[in-house]
């Protein structure tokens, strides 16, 4: 793994006994000695600490302040960036001319500028997209800070013990706070379906903060394995699997992220890449749709599993994009795409698992209810 990049917490992961794997160009921990199953359940019951420093952190400034930056940014995304309140965060996605998703991301209004967090595998392309697409703005990648995620019902008490004041934040709030580990950029958000925080910390203080957090009784380090099963139980998309450049936000059932102001009839309708396709799908419906699947029995239907309408014969109606056993759910779960006529909740379809078609039921997402503090 010599060609891989490392995060500032690489040595700590190894000291803690993590199994390291390549992920998005980085050497990352997939699990610790506790194991994926127990790490998953610990995060649901108490609090888990994730290293997400491989993700991209970007600041966008414009001479006219946040409103000018947000107005420009709306030419790249179908979401309402201009209407985002100060101190608030929102999910967004970059789209291409065909309406496909180039990456999903988080944007925050930090008063006089925008703060953006993008996926690790896409960050170089994203920064190029923002630099070339926003010539009126100053786009700066932040390379001297780590990013930690503290997730679970015990996250509030754990972080409040170290950084007083974070308990008053509600879901999708963002703030800048002084601490014993320097200035922290904190959002009350995450990607597990649990209450929690993402914490941008100066790189040279990140290991000390991580050690202080895992020294607390409630907090265990959690690897990529449990992060994947947690986000799948929460019905959240993994870029490159559940969404990609050939998937539109409407097909991906991410229409909740496209506010009325950007839709047909809205004050700032369209004006983003792929608007014609996306707005037409919002009005008329897509031909395929992302759905949740509950396979019968114990066998998971994993990524790539072909889906059929019947137990025998017929054409492929879709495929699975993510699948695993859900430790909290207590059974297998999958997400995938099916043609729209088979996307209603309760519909039974069949997945081809090693040459045998097994039944699965279309199920509303999330598989496990979210636990956000709203």
N, C-alpha and C positions, 0 to 999 in steps of 0.2 A: 504493500500500500504506500510505497515511497513517493508516488506521484500525487498523492492526495493532499489536499489542504487540511489544516487542523484548526480547531477553535482554541480560544485561550484556556479552555477547560480540559484539553486533551490529556494532560498529565494527571489531573484529578480523576478523570474517568478511569484511567488505567490503574491508579492507586486504589480505586474503589472496586476493582476486579471486573470492570465492564468487558463484555465481549464486543470488540470493535469491528465494524464492517464499512465498506465503501458506500456512501450515500450522497448523491448530488455533487460528486467531486470532492467530498470531505470524508475523513475518517471519523465515524460517529459511533456512539454506543448503541447497540441494538437491545442489550439487556444487561442487567447486573446480577450478582449471585442470587438475589431474591427470585428471579425468574419472571417471565412475561406475565403469566397468569396472576401471580401474587402482586406484581407491580401494578397491573391493571386494577385489581380489587382494592389495593391500598389507596390508589388515586381516587377511586369512587367513595372510599370510606373516610379518608383523612386528607393527605396532601402529597402530591408528587412534584418533584423538581425536574424539569426538562432543560437540556441545553439546546437552544434553537439559534445559536450564534451564527450558524451557517446561512441563515436568511439575510436578505439585503435590507439595510436601513438607509433611507434617502430623505434628504431635506430639500424642499422646493420653495424658493423665494421668488417674489416678483416685485418690481418697483412699487406697485399699487397694493402690496400687502396680501393677506390671505385671499380676499375676494378676487383679486386679479389672478393669483396663482390657480385658484379653484375654477375660475371661468376658463382659463386656458386648459386646465386639466380635463374639463368636460369634453374637450375635443377628442380625448383618448378613451373615455369610459362612458358607459350608458347610465351612470348613477348621478344623483344630485349631490355634487361636491360643494357647489356654491351655497346650498341651504344647510350645510352641516354646521351646527353651532360650535362656538368656541369651547374647547375642552372636551370635544366629543369625537368619536371614532366611527368609521363606517366601512363595511365590506364593499369591495369594488372588483371589477375585472377589466383588463385590457382586451379589446376585441380587434379582429382583423376585418378586412373588406368583405369577407364572406359571412361575417357574423360570428365566426369562431372565437373561442376564448384563448388568448395568447398567454395569460397568467391571471390568477386571482390574487388579491392583495388587500391590505388594510390602509385606509387613509385617515389622517387625524388633522383637525383644525387646532393648531397651537398658537392661535392669536394672530401673529404677524406672518406665519408661514405654514406650510403643509408638511406633515411627517408621513412617510410612506414605508410600509414593510412589504417586501415581495419575496417570492419563493427562491430558494437557493439556486435551483437548476436553471431558473429563468433570469436571474438578476442582471447578468451582463447584457442580455438582449433588452431587458426592461429599461436599464439605464440609458442604453443607446436610443431606445424608443422615446424616452422622456427628453433626453438631451436634444435630439433632432426634432421632436414633435412640439417642443415647448421653447422655441427660440427666444421668447420674451422673458423666460424664467432662468434662474440660476439653479441648476440641478447638482446636488452634492451628495455623493455616496459617503456614508459614515463608516469609516474603517477602523476607528479606534475605540469601538464599544462592542461589548458582548450583549447577547440577548438571552434572558432566562425566562422560562414559563413556570409559574407555580400554580398548580391546578388541584381542585378538590375542595370539599366542604370545610376542610381545616385551613385552607389557604389564607383566609382573611385574618384569623387569629395569629397564624404564624408570621405573616408579613407585618401585621400591626405591631407585634412584639419588637420588631427590629426597626420599622419605619412608621412611627406614629402618624396617624392621619389617613392611612390608606383605607381604613374600614368605612370611612364616609363616602367613598367612591361607589357609584353604581355601575351596572353593566354598560360597557362602552364609553365610560368616562376615561379621560386621559389627564395626566398631571405631571409636573416637574417638581421633584421633592429633593431637599437636601438630606443627606444621610451620612453615616459613618463610612460609607463606601463611595463618597462623592455624590455628584448630582445624578439622580435616577430619573429616567423617563418611564413613567408607569402608565399602563392601560389596564382597566379591569375587563379583561377579555382572555381568550385562549381558543383552543381548537380541540377540546375534549368533551364538550357539553357540560362541563363542570364550571362552577364559580371559580374565579381565579384571576391571576394577573400575568401580564407580560412585562418584564423589567429590563430596560436598556441601561447597562451599567458600564462605566469606564473600564476598558479592557484590563488595565492593571489592577483593578479592584474586584474583578468578576470572580476569581477563585475564592477570595476572602468572603465575599457575599454568599457564594454557593456553600462554602463550609459552614458559615453561620446558619444558613437555612437548614441544611441536613443535620446539623447538631441538635435541632429541635426534635422532640419526640414524634411529632406528627408527620415529619417530612422524610420521604425516601427518594433517592434518585431513581428516575424512570427512563427507560430507553425507548428507541424507535419502535420496537415490537409492540409494546403496550400503547404507545401513542397511536399506532395505526388501528388497533382494535378499539380504543376509546373513541377515536374520531368516527370510525365506522358505526359503532353503536349510536353515536350522536347524529348519524345521517349526513355527515360532512364530507364534501368531495376532496379527493386527493388529486392535485394537478398532475397530469401525465397519465392518469389512470381513469378517473371518473369524469374528468373534463380535459379537453385539449383544444388544439387549434381547429379541429373539425367539428367541435361541439358548440352549439349556440347556448346562451344563457337560458333561453326558453326551453330548449330540449332538456337542459340540465336541471329544470325545475328551480332555477334561481331567479324567477321573475320577481320575487319579493325584494330583490336587490335593485330593481329598476323602478325608481319612484315615479309617480304620476307626472311630475313636471317634465320628465324626459320622454314620456310616451306620446303617441298621437293625441292631439288636443291639449297637451301640456304647454306651459309657457316657454320651455326650452326643449321642445321635442326634437329628437334626432340630433344630427350634427356630430355623431361619433362613428367610428369605422363599423361598417356592416349594418347601419341603421335601417336601411330598406328591408333587409332580411329579418332583423330582430323585431322591428315594429310590425311587420306583416304577420310574423308568427304570434306576436302578442294578441293581435286582432283575430287571427283565423285559427290559431292552434298549430303546434308542430306535428310532423308526421311520426315522430318517435319521442319518447319521454323517459327520463331517468326515474326509476322506481326502486323501492325496497322489496326484497324477496326473503321469505322465510322458508327455506327448504325443509321438507319433512324428514324425520330421522335425524341422525347425528352428523352425516357427511356434509361438510361445507361445499358449496359451489363456488369455485375460485375464479379469478380473473381469466377470461377467455372462454369460459363455459358457454356453449351455444344453447339458445333457448328456443323451445318449440311450443306450439299451441296444444298439441296432442301427444299422447303417449307413444304414438307410432305415426310415421309418415309426415307429410307436410313440409313446408319450407321453414327455414330459420326465421324467427320473428325478433330476435335480438341476441344480446350476449351480456355476460356478467363482466363488470369492470373492477369490482372489489369483492372479496369474500373471505370469511374467517369464522372461527368460533367466537361467540360473544360471551366472555366470562360473566358479566353481569346479567346478560340476557339468558344465559344458561342453555344456549343452543346455537346452531349455525345461522349465519345472516349473510346476505349478499346485497350489493347494489348493481344495477345494470340498466341497459336500455332495451325497451320493447317498442314495437309499432304501437301507435296511439290506441288502436282498437283493443289492445290487451292490457292497457295500463290502469284500469280501474281497480281500486282496493278490493281484495277478496277474490280476484280472478286466479284460478289455478292454471299454471303453465308447467312446462317440463324442461329440466336441464339435462344435457347429455354429460353424464359423469362416467368417464372411462367406458364409453360405449353403451351405457345403460341410462335410459331416460327416467329421471326421478322427479316427483312432483314438488312444486314450490308455490307458495301463495303470495300474490302481490300485496304488500303491506305498507301502510302509511309510515313515513319517516318522521321523527327519529325512532329507532328501535328502543332506546332508553331515553325517557324524558330529560330535557335540559334542566340544569340546576342553577341558572343564572340569578344573580341578585339584581333585580330590576328596580 
